[in-house]
Amino acid sequence: MQNIEIKAVLRDRSKVESRLSALGARRLWTHRQRDTFFDVPSGWLKIREVEGKPPEVISYVRSTASGAPRASNYDVLLVEEAEPWKRLLGRVLSAGGAVEKERTLWIYEHTRVHLDSVGGLGEFIELETVVDGITQRQAAEETQRVVAALGVESKDLISVPYKELLSGSEGRSKEPAG
């Protein structure tokens, strides 16, 4: 699957929530999440545990060259239990750390808006416009509209996952080989 994505520092949560409501976005839920990462040669691999939901194994690859909207290719596999997967992956891959966050999910058209409070880092906003039933160009245009409507500034854009920010390796490239 593919989406167009951005991540940015969230400066004023209540202002963004008001703008989301005015835009017609729907607030779906707020949950605690724990992402356990495993080191892989390109991209990222994690097990996500969310209170009240089945765990997921998630892999994704995207550019870290810029925080501007960019394509992210991902796969999500729902699993019954997280611990057997952590054990299995931990036998063959190095542990890559964990990220704890409280996430509020809003939906606007094809865009998932995440308002995240990340342990050890602070407040962030992520937009993921899913390329499903629309073209990549249409997804990019929708992302730009939402960025503008929410007042996300280019100076606040971040190019790497929370894991990289927490580990201090935000300059390390995770570009796919070739």
PyMOL CGO cylinders between C-alpha atoms (Angstrom):
from pymol import cmd
from pymol.cgo import CYLINDER

trace = [
    CYLINDER, 0.00, 0.00, 0.00, 1.04, 3.60, -0.39, 0.3, 1, 1, 1, 1, 1, 1,
    CYLINDER, 1.04, 3.60, -0.39, 0.31, 6.95, 1.19, 0.3, 1, 1, 1, 1, 1, 1,
    CYLINDER, 0.31, 6.95, 1.19, 1.61, 10.50, 0.98, 0.3, 1, 1, 1, 1, 1, 1,
    CYLINDER, 1.61, 10.50, 0.98, 2.96, 11.49, 4.35, 0.3, 1, 1, 1, 1, 1, 1,
    CYLINDER, 2.96, 11.49, 4.35, 4.30, 14.33, 6.45, 0.3, 1, 1, 1, 1, 1, 1,
    CYLINDER, 4.30, 14.33, 6.45, 5.30, 14.65, 10.09, 0.3, 1, 1, 1, 1, 1, 1,
    CYLINDER, 5.30, 14.65, 10.09, 5.75, 17.96, 11.93, 0.3, 1, 1, 1, 1, 1, 1,
    CYLINDER, 5.75, 17.96, 11.93, 6.14, 19.45, 15.36, 0.3, 1, 1, 1, 1, 1, 1,
    CYLINDER, 6.14, 19.45, 15.36, 2.69, 20.28, 16.78, 0.3, 1, 1, 1, 1, 1, 1,
    CYLINDER, 2.69, 20.28, 16.78, 2.87, 23.81, 18.21, 0.3, 1, 1, 1, 1, 1, 1,
    CYLINDER, 2.87, 23.81, 18.21, -0.78, 24.39, 19.16, 0.3, 1, 1, 1, 1, 1, 1,
    CYLINDER, -0.78, 24.39, 19.16, -2.93, 21.27, 19.52, 0.3, 1, 1, 1, 1, 1, 1,
    CYLINDER, -2.93, 21.27, 19.52, -6.20, 23.08, 20.34, 0.3, 1, 1, 1, 1, 1, 1,
    CYLINDER, -6.20, 23.08, 20.34, -5.84, 25.35, 17.27, 0.3, 1, 1, 1, 1, 1, 1,
    CYLINDER, -5.84, 25.35, 17.27, -5.21, 22.31, 15.02, 0.3, 1, 1, 1, 1, 1, 1,
    CYLINDER, -5.21, 22.31, 15.02, -8.19, 20.46, 16.54, 0.3, 1, 1, 1, 1, 1, 1,
    CYLINDER, -8.19, 20.46, 16.54, -10.42, 23.50, 15.88, 0.3, 1, 1, 1, 1, 1, 1,
    CYLINDER, -10.42, 23.50, 15.88, -9.19, 23.65, 12.30, 0.3, 1, 1, 1, 1, 1, 1,
    CYLINDER, -9.19, 23.65, 12.30, -9.79, 19.91, 11.86, 0.3, 1, 1, 1, 1, 1, 1,
    CYLINDER, -9.79, 19.91, 11.86, -13.37, 20.34, 13.05, 0.3, 1, 1, 1, 1, 1, 1,
    CYLINDER, -13.37, 20.34, 13.05, -13.90, 23.33, 10.74, 0.3, 1, 1, 1, 1, 1, 1,
    CYLINDER, -13.90, 23.33, 10.74, -12.51, 21.27, 7.85, 0.3, 1, 1, 1, 1, 1, 1,
    CYLINDER, -12.51, 21.27, 7.85, -15.09, 18.56, 8.53, 0.3, 1, 1, 1, 1, 1, 1,
    CYLINDER, -15.09, 18.56, 8.53, -12.64, 15.94, 9.81, 0.3, 1, 1, 1, 1, 1, 1,
    CYLINDER, -12.64, 15.94, 9.81, -13.96, 13.28, 12.20, 0.3, 1, 1, 1, 1, 1, 1,
    CYLINDER, -13.96, 13.28, 12.20, -12.21, 12.45, 15.47, 0.3, 1, 1, 1, 1, 1, 1,
    CYLINDER, -12.21, 12.45, 15.47, -12.26, 8.65, 15.78, 0.3, 1, 1, 1, 1, 1, 1,
    CYLINDER, -12.26, 8.65, 15.78, -10.27, 7.73, 18.90, 0.3, 1, 1, 1, 1, 1, 1,
    CYLINDER, -10.27, 7.73, 18.90, -7.39, 8.31, 21.29, 0.3, 1, 1, 1, 1, 1, 1,
    CYLINDER, -7.39, 8.31, 21.29, -5.22, 5.34, 22.37, 0.3, 1, 1, 1, 1, 1, 1,
    CYLINDER, -5.22, 5.34, 22.37, -1.85, 4.59, 23.93, 0.3, 1, 1, 1, 1, 1, 1,
    CYLINDER, -1.85, 4.59, 23.93, 0.52, 2.87, 21.50, 0.3, 1, 1, 1, 1, 1, 1,
    CYLINDER, 0.52, 2.87, 21.50, 3.85, 1.11, 21.78, 0.3, 1, 1, 1, 1, 1, 1,
    CYLINDER, 3.85, 1.11, 21.78, 5.94, 0.52, 18.66, 0.3, 1, 1, 1, 1, 1, 1,
    CYLINDER, 5.94, 0.52, 18.66, 8.79, -2.00, 19.06, 0.3, 1, 1, 1, 1, 1, 1,
    CYLINDER, 8.79, -2.00, 19.06, 11.31, -1.61, 16.22, 0.3, 1, 1, 1, 1, 1, 1,
    CYLINDER, 11.31, -1.61, 16.22, 13.71, -4.09, 14.68, 0.3, 1, 1, 1, 1, 1, 1,
    CYLINDER, 13.71, -4.09, 14.68, 16.77, -3.02, 12.68, 0.3, 1, 1, 1, 1, 1, 1,
    CYLINDER, 16.77, -3.02, 12.68, 16.48, -3.86, 8.99, 0.3, 1, 1, 1, 1, 1, 1,
    CYLINDER, 16.48, -3.86, 8.99, 18.70, -2.95, 6.00, 0.3, 1, 1, 1, 1, 1, 1,
    CYLINDER, 18.70, -2.95, 6.00, 16.24, -0.49, 4.47, 0.3, 1, 1, 1, 1, 1, 1,
    CYLINDER, 16.24, -0.49, 4.47, 13.09, 1.11, 5.78, 0.3, 1, 1, 1, 1, 1, 1,
    CYLINDER, 13.09, 1.11, 5.78, 11.59, 0.21, 9.14, 0.3, 1, 1, 1, 1, 1, 1,
    CYLINDER, 11.59, 0.21, 9.14, 9.95, -2.82, 10.74, 0.3, 1, 1, 1, 1, 1, 1,
    CYLINDER, 9.95, -2.82, 10.74, 7.91, -2.59, 13.93, 0.3, 1, 1, 1, 1, 1, 1,
    CYLINDER, 7.91, -2.59, 13.93, 5.30, -4.32, 16.02, 0.3, 1, 1, 1, 1, 1, 1,
    CYLINDER, 5.30, -4.32, 16.02, 2.56, -1.93, 17.09, 0.3, 1, 1, 1, 1, 1, 1,
    CYLINDER, 2.56, -1.93, 17.09, 0.55, -2.58, 20.24, 0.3, 1, 1, 1, 1, 1, 1,
    CYLINDER, 0.55, -2.58, 20.24, -2.54, -0.44, 20.78, 0.3, 1, 1, 1, 1, 1, 1,
    CYLINDER, -2.54, -0.44, 20.78, -4.80, -0.68, 23.80, 0.3, 1, 1, 1, 1, 1, 1,
    CYLINDER, -4.80, -0.68, 23.80, -8.01, -2.46, 22.90, 0.3, 1, 1, 1, 1, 1, 1,
    CYLINDER, -8.01, -2.46, 22.90, -6.86, -3.45, 19.38, 0.3, 1, 1, 1, 1, 1, 1,
    CYLINDER, -6.86, -3.45, 19.38, -5.04, -6.44, 17.88, 0.3, 1, 1, 1, 1, 1, 1,
    CYLINDER, -5.04, -6.44, 17.88, -1.27, -6.00, 17.42, 0.3, 1, 1, 1, 1, 1, 1,
    CYLINDER, -1.27, -6.00, 17.42, 0.15, -5.23, 13.98, 0.3, 1, 1, 1, 1, 1, 1,
    CYLINDER, 0.15, -5.23, 13.98, 3.44, -5.98, 12.26, 0.3, 1, 1, 1, 1, 1, 1,
    CYLINDER, 3.44, -5.98, 12.26, 4.22, -2.97, 10.06, 0.3, 1, 1, 1, 1, 1, 1,
    CYLINDER, 4.22, -2.97, 10.06, 6.97, -2.48, 7.48, 0.3, 1, 1, 1, 1, 1, 1,
    CYLINDER, 6.97, -2.48, 7.48, 7.49, 0.75, 5.58, 0.3, 1, 1, 1, 1, 1, 1,
    CYLINDER, 7.49, 0.75, 5.58, 9.96, 2.49, 3.31, 0.3, 1, 1, 1, 1, 1, 1,
    CYLINDER, 9.96, 2.49, 3.31, 10.06, 6.19, 2.59, 0.3, 1, 1, 1, 1, 1, 1,
    CYLINDER, 10.06, 6.19, 2.59, 12.58, 8.90, 1.87, 0.3, 1, 1, 1, 1, 1, 1,
    CYLINDER, 12.58, 8.90, 1.87, 14.25, 10.77, 4.72, 0.3, 1, 1, 1, 1, 1, 1,
    CYLINDER, 14.25, 10.77, 4.72, 15.86, 13.32, 2.40, 0.3, 1, 1, 1, 1, 1, 1,
    CYLINDER, 15.86, 13.32, 2.40, 13.22, 15.94, 3.20, 0.3, 1, 1, 1, 1, 1, 1,
    CYLINDER, 13.22, 15.94, 3.20, 10.28, 16.50, 5.53, 0.3, 1, 1, 1, 1, 1, 1,
    CYLINDER, 10.28, 16.50, 5.53, 8.15, 17.63, 2.56, 0.3, 1, 1, 1, 1, 1, 1,
    CYLINDER, 8.15, 17.63, 2.56, 5.20, 15.43, 1.58, 0.3, 1, 1, 1, 1, 1, 1,
    CYLINDER, 5.20, 15.43, 1.58, 6.55, 12.16, 0.22, 0.3, 1, 1, 1, 1, 1, 1,
    CYLINDER, 6.55, 12.16, 0.22, 5.40, 8.69, -0.75, 0.3, 1, 1, 1, 1, 1, 1,
    CYLINDER, 5.40, 8.69, -0.75, 5.56, 5.95, 1.87, 0.3, 1, 1, 1, 1, 1, 1,
    CYLINDER, 5.56, 5.95, 1.87, 5.15, 2.30, 0.87, 0.3, 1, 1, 1, 1, 1, 1,
    CYLINDER, 5.15, 2.30, 0.87, 3.90, 0.11, 3.68, 0.3, 1, 1, 1, 1, 1, 1,
    CYLINDER, 3.90, 0.11, 3.68, 2.38, -3.22, 4.66, 0.3, 1, 1, 1, 1, 1, 1,
    CYLINDER, 2.38, -3.22, 4.66, 0.36, -3.98, 7.78, 0.3, 1, 1, 1, 1, 1, 1,
    CYLINDER, 0.36, -3.98, 7.78, -0.23, -7.50, 9.07, 0.3, 1, 1, 1, 1, 1, 1,
    CYLINDER, -0.23, -7.50, 9.07, -2.73, -7.99, 11.91, 0.3, 1, 1, 1, 1, 1, 1,
    CYLINDER, -2.73, -7.99, 11.91, -1.54, -10.65, 14.38, 0.3, 1, 1, 1, 1, 1, 1,
    CYLINDER, -1.54, -10.65, 14.38, -3.18, -12.31, 17.37, 0.3, 1, 1, 1, 1, 1, 1,
    CYLINDER, -3.18, -12.31, 17.37, -0.38, -11.70, 19.86, 0.3, 1, 1, 1, 1, 1, 1,
    CYLINDER, -0.38, -11.70, 19.86, 2.66, -9.42, 19.92, 0.3, 1, 1, 1, 1, 1, 1,
    CYLINDER, 2.66, -9.42, 19.92, 5.01, -11.45, 22.13, 0.3, 1, 1, 1, 1, 1, 1,
    CYLINDER, 5.01, -11.45, 22.13, 5.53, -14.44, 19.79, 0.3, 1, 1, 1, 1, 1, 1,
    CYLINDER, 5.53, -14.44, 19.79, 6.33, -12.01, 16.96, 0.3, 1, 1, 1, 1, 1, 1,
    CYLINDER, 6.33, -12.01, 16.96, 8.78, -10.07, 19.14, 0.3, 1, 1, 1, 1, 1, 1,
    CYLINDER, 8.78, -10.07, 19.14, 10.46, -13.33, 20.08, 0.3, 1, 1, 1, 1, 1, 1,
    CYLINDER, 10.46, -13.33, 20.08, 10.58, -14.57, 16.46, 0.3, 1, 1, 1, 1, 1, 1,
    CYLINDER, 10.58, -14.57, 16.46, 11.91, -11.32, 15.01, 0.3, 1, 1, 1, 1, 1, 1,
    CYLINDER, 11.91, -11.32, 15.01, 14.27, -10.82, 17.96, 0.3, 1, 1, 1, 1, 1, 1,
    CYLINDER, 14.27, -10.82, 17.96, 16.02, -14.11, 17.16, 0.3, 1, 1, 1, 1, 1, 1,
    CYLINDER, 16.02, -14.11, 17.16, 17.17, -12.90, 13.75, 0.3, 1, 1, 1, 1, 1, 1,
    CYLINDER, 17.17, -12.90, 13.75, 17.10, -9.09, 13.93, 0.3, 1, 1, 1, 1, 1, 1,
    CYLINDER, 17.10, -9.09, 13.93, 18.63, -6.59, 16.34, 0.3, 1, 1, 1, 1, 1, 1,
    CYLINDER, 18.63, -6.59, 16.34, 16.27, -4.72, 18.63, 0.3, 1, 1, 1, 1, 1, 1,
    CYLINDER, 16.27, -4.72, 18.63, 15.84, -1.18, 17.36, 0.3, 1, 1, 1, 1, 1, 1,
    CYLINDER, 15.84, -1.18, 17.36, 14.19, 0.44, 20.35, 0.3, 1, 1, 1, 1, 1, 1,
    CYLINDER, 14.19, 0.44, 20.35, 10.63, 1.34, 21.26, 0.3, 1, 1, 1, 1, 1, 1,
    CYLINDER, 10.63, 1.34, 21.26, 8.40, 4.39, 20.96, 0.3, 1, 1, 1, 1, 1, 1,
    CYLINDER, 8.40, 4.39, 20.96, 5.58, 5.08, 23.42, 0.3, 1, 1, 1, 1, 1, 1,
    CYLINDER, 5.58, 5.08, 23.42, 2.90, 7.55, 22.42, 0.3, 1, 1, 1, 1, 1, 1,
    CYLINDER, 2.90, 7.55, 22.42, -0.67, 8.64, 22.89, 0.3, 1, 1, 1, 1, 1, 1,
    CYLINDER, -0.67, 8.64, 22.89, -2.28, 9.03, 19.49, 0.3, 1, 1, 1, 1, 1, 1,
    CYLINDER, -2.28, 9.03, 19.49, -5.52, 10.75, 18.53, 0.3, 1, 1, 1, 1, 1, 1,
    CYLINDER, -5.52, 10.75, 18.53, -6.80, 9.77, 15.10, 0.3, 1, 1, 1, 1, 1, 1,
    CYLINDER, -6.80, 9.77, 15.10, -8.83, 12.13, 12.91, 0.3, 1, 1, 1, 1, 1, 1,
    CYLINDER, -8.83, 12.13, 12.91, -10.05, 11.29, 9.40, 0.3, 1, 1, 1, 1, 1, 1,
    CYLINDER, -10.05, 11.29, 9.40, -10.56, 13.75, 6.54, 0.3, 1, 1, 1, 1, 1, 1,
    CYLINDER, -10.56, 13.75, 6.54, -11.45, 12.29, 3.13, 0.3, 1, 1, 1, 1, 1, 1,
    CYLINDER, -11.45, 12.29, 3.13, -8.45, 10.00, 2.33, 0.3, 1, 1, 1, 1, 1, 1,
    CYLINDER, -8.45, 10.00, 2.33, -6.22, 11.51, 5.03, 0.3, 1, 1, 1, 1, 1, 1,
    CYLINDER, -6.22, 11.51, 5.03, -5.50, 10.07, 8.47, 0.3, 1, 1, 1, 1, 1, 1,
    CYLINDER, -5.50, 10.07, 8.47, -4.43, 12.86, 10.81, 0.3, 1, 1, 1, 1, 1, 1,
    CYLINDER, -4.43, 12.86, 10.81, -2.50, 11.69, 13.87, 0.3, 1, 1, 1, 1, 1, 1,
    CYLINDER, -2.50, 11.69, 13.87, -2.02, 14.03, 16.82, 0.3, 1, 1, 1, 1, 1, 1,
    CYLINDER, -2.02, 14.03, 16.82, 0.73, 12.36, 18.83, 0.3, 1, 1, 1, 1, 1, 1,
    CYLINDER, 0.73, 12.36, 18.83, 2.15, 12.93, 22.28, 0.3, 1, 1, 1, 1, 1, 1,
    CYLINDER, 2.15, 12.93, 22.28, 5.43, 10.99, 22.12, 0.3, 1, 1, 1, 1, 1, 1,
    CYLINDER, 5.43, 10.99, 22.12, 7.27, 10.01, 25.30, 0.3, 1, 1, 1, 1, 1, 1,
    CYLINDER, 7.27, 10.01, 25.30, 10.62, 11.80, 25.50, 0.3, 1, 1, 1, 1, 1, 1,
    CYLINDER, 10.62, 11.80, 25.50, 9.92, 13.99, 22.47, 0.3, 1, 1, 1, 1, 1, 1,
    CYLINDER, 9.92, 13.99, 22.47, 6.73, 16.03, 22.76, 0.3, 1, 1, 1, 1, 1, 1,
    CYLINDER, 6.73, 16.03, 22.76, 3.77, 16.80, 20.48, 0.3, 1, 1, 1, 1, 1, 1,
    CYLINDER, 3.77, 16.80, 20.48, 3.62, 16.03, 16.76, 0.3, 1, 1, 1, 1, 1, 1,
    CYLINDER, 3.62, 16.03, 16.76, 1.19, 15.87, 13.86, 0.3, 1, 1, 1, 1, 1, 1,
    CYLINDER, 1.19, 15.87, 13.86, 1.32, 13.28, 11.09, 0.3, 1, 1, 1, 1, 1, 1,
    CYLINDER, 1.32, 13.28, 11.09, -0.72, 13.25, 7.90, 0.3, 1, 1, 1, 1, 1, 1,
    CYLINDER, -0.72, 13.25, 7.90, -1.08, 10.07, 5.88, 0.3, 1, 1, 1, 1, 1, 1,
    CYLINDER, -1.08, 10.07, 5.88, -3.14, 10.45, 2.72, 0.3, 1, 1, 1, 1, 1, 1,
    CYLINDER, -3.14, 10.45, 2.72, -3.89, 6.93, 1.50, 0.3, 1, 1, 1, 1, 1, 1,
    CYLINDER, -3.89, 6.93, 1.50, -3.48, 6.29, -2.22, 0.3, 1, 1, 1, 1, 1, 1,
    CYLINDER, -3.48, 6.29, -2.22, -6.55, 4.07, -2.55, 0.3, 1, 1, 1, 1, 1, 1,
    CYLINDER, -6.55, 4.07, -2.55, -9.28, 4.98, -5.02, 0.3, 1, 1, 1, 1, 1, 1,
    CYLINDER, -9.28, 4.98, -5.02, -7.32, 8.11, -5.96, 0.3, 1, 1, 1, 1, 1, 1,
    CYLINDER, -7.32, 8.11, -5.96, -4.06, 8.71, -7.83, 0.3, 1, 1, 1, 1, 1, 1,
    CYLINDER, -4.06, 8.71, -7.83, -0.76, 9.53, -6.16, 0.3, 1, 1, 1, 1, 1, 1,
    CYLINDER, -0.76, 9.53, -6.16, -1.07, 13.06, -7.58, 0.3, 1, 1, 1, 1, 1, 1,
    CYLINDER, -1.07, 13.06, -7.58, -4.57, 13.48, -6.09, 0.3, 1, 1, 1, 1, 1, 1,
    CYLINDER, -4.57, 13.48, -6.09, -3.26, 12.19, -2.74, 0.3, 1, 1, 1, 1, 1, 1,
    CYLINDER, -3.26, 12.19, -2.74, -0.39, 14.70, -2.86, 0.3, 1, 1, 1, 1, 1, 1,
    CYLINDER, -0.39, 14.70, -2.86, -2.83, 17.52, -3.66, 0.3, 1, 1, 1, 1, 1, 1,
    CYLINDER, -2.83, 17.52, -3.66, -5.09, 16.49, -0.77, 0.3, 1, 1, 1, 1, 1, 1,
    CYLINDER, -5.09, 16.49, -0.77, -2.09, 16.41, 1.57, 0.3, 1, 1, 1, 1, 1, 1,
    CYLINDER, -2.09, 16.41, 1.57, -1.15, 19.95, 0.50, 0.3, 1, 1, 1, 1, 1, 1,
    CYLINDER, -1.15, 19.95, 0.50, -4.73, 21.17, 1.09, 0.3, 1, 1, 1, 1, 1, 1,
    CYLINDER, -4.73, 21.17, 1.09, -4.78, 19.68, 4.60, 0.3, 1, 1, 1, 1, 1, 1,
    CYLINDER, -4.78, 19.68, 4.60, -1.30, 21.05, 5.42, 0.3, 1, 1, 1, 1, 1, 1,
    CYLINDER, -1.30, 21.05, 5.42, -2.48, 24.52, 4.40, 0.3, 1, 1, 1, 1, 1, 1,
    CYLINDER, -2.48, 24.52, 4.40, -5.83, 24.26, 6.23, 0.3, 1, 1, 1, 1, 1, 1,
    CYLINDER, -5.83, 24.26, 6.23, -4.11, 23.17, 9.46, 0.3, 1, 1, 1, 1, 1, 1,
    CYLINDER, -4.11, 23.17, 9.46, -1.38, 25.81, 9.21, 0.3, 1, 1, 1, 1, 1, 1,
    CYLINDER, -1.38, 25.81, 9.21, 1.52, 23.33, 9.27, 0.3, 1, 1, 1, 1, 1, 1,
    CYLINDER, 1.52, 23.33, 9.27, 4.69, 25.33, 8.60, 0.3, 1, 1, 1, 1, 1, 1,
    CYLINDER, 4.69, 25.33, 8.60, 7.61, 24.01, 6.55, 0.3, 1, 1, 1, 1, 1, 1,
    CYLINDER, 7.61, 24.01, 6.55, 10.06, 24.88, 9.35, 0.3, 1, 1, 1, 1, 1, 1,
    CYLINDER, 10.06, 24.88, 9.35, 8.29, 22.32, 11.57, 0.3, 1, 1, 1, 1, 1, 1,
    CYLINDER, 8.29, 22.32, 11.57, 8.49, 19.39, 9.10, 0.3, 1, 1, 1, 1, 1, 1,
    CYLINDER, 8.49, 19.39, 9.10, 10.47, 16.32, 10.17, 0.3, 1, 1, 1, 1, 1, 1,
    CYLINDER, 10.47, 16.32, 10.17, 11.90, 13.74, 7.77, 0.3, 1, 1, 1, 1, 1, 1,
    CYLINDER, 11.90, 13.74, 7.77, 12.46, 10.75, 10.08, 0.3, 1, 1, 1, 1, 1, 1,
    CYLINDER, 12.46, 10.75, 10.08, 10.38, 8.45, 12.31, 0.3, 1, 1, 1, 1, 1, 1,
    CYLINDER, 10.38, 8.45, 12.31, 10.10, 9.07, 16.06, 0.3, 1, 1, 1, 1, 1, 1,
    CYLINDER, 10.10, 9.07, 16.06, 12.49, 6.16, 16.64, 0.3, 1, 1, 1, 1, 1, 1,
    CYLINDER, 12.49, 6.16, 16.64, 15.26, 8.06, 14.86, 0.3, 1, 1, 1, 1, 1, 1,
    CYLINDER, 15.26, 8.06, 14.86, 14.54, 11.25, 16.83, 0.3, 1, 1, 1, 1, 1, 1,
    CYLINDER, 14.54, 11.25, 16.83, 14.68, 9.33, 20.12, 0.3, 1, 1, 1, 1, 1, 1,
    CYLINDER, 14.68, 9.33, 20.12, 17.92, 7.57, 19.24, 0.3, 1, 1, 1, 1, 1, 1,
    CYLINDER, 17.92, 7.57, 19.24, 19.57, 10.75, 17.95, 0.3, 1, 1, 1, 1, 1, 1,
    CYLINDER, 19.57, 10.75, 17.95, 20.25, 9.18, 14.54, 0.3, 1, 1, 1, 1, 1, 1,
    CYLINDER, 20.25, 9.18, 14.54, 18.11, 11.56, 12.52, 0.3, 1, 1, 1, 1, 1, 1,
    CYLINDER, 18.11, 11.56, 12.52, 20.90, 12.07, 10.00, 0.3, 1, 1, 1, 1, 1, 1,
    CYLINDER, 20.90, 12.07, 10.00, 21.19, 8.37, 9.14, 0.3, 1, 1, 1, 1, 1, 1,
    CYLINDER, 21.19, 8.37, 9.14, 19.88, 7.45, 5.72, 0.3, 1, 1, 1, 1, 1, 1,
    CYLINDER, 19.88, 7.45, 5.72, 17.29, 4.68, 5.43, 0.3, 1, 1, 1, 1, 1, 1,
    CYLINDER, 17.29, 4.68, 5.43, 16.88, 5.05, 1.68, 0.3, 1, 1, 1, 1, 1, 1,
    CYLINDER, 16.88, 5.05, 1.68, 16.23, 1.84, -0.19, 0.3, 1, 1, 1, 1, 1, 1,
    CYLINDER, 16.23, 1.84, -0.19, 19.31, 0.39, -1.89, 0.3, 1, 1, 1, 1, 1, 1,
    CYLINDER, 19.31, 0.39, -1.89, 19.55, 0.64, -5.65, 0.3, 1, 1, 1, 1, 1, 1,
]
cmd.load_cgo(trace, "trace")
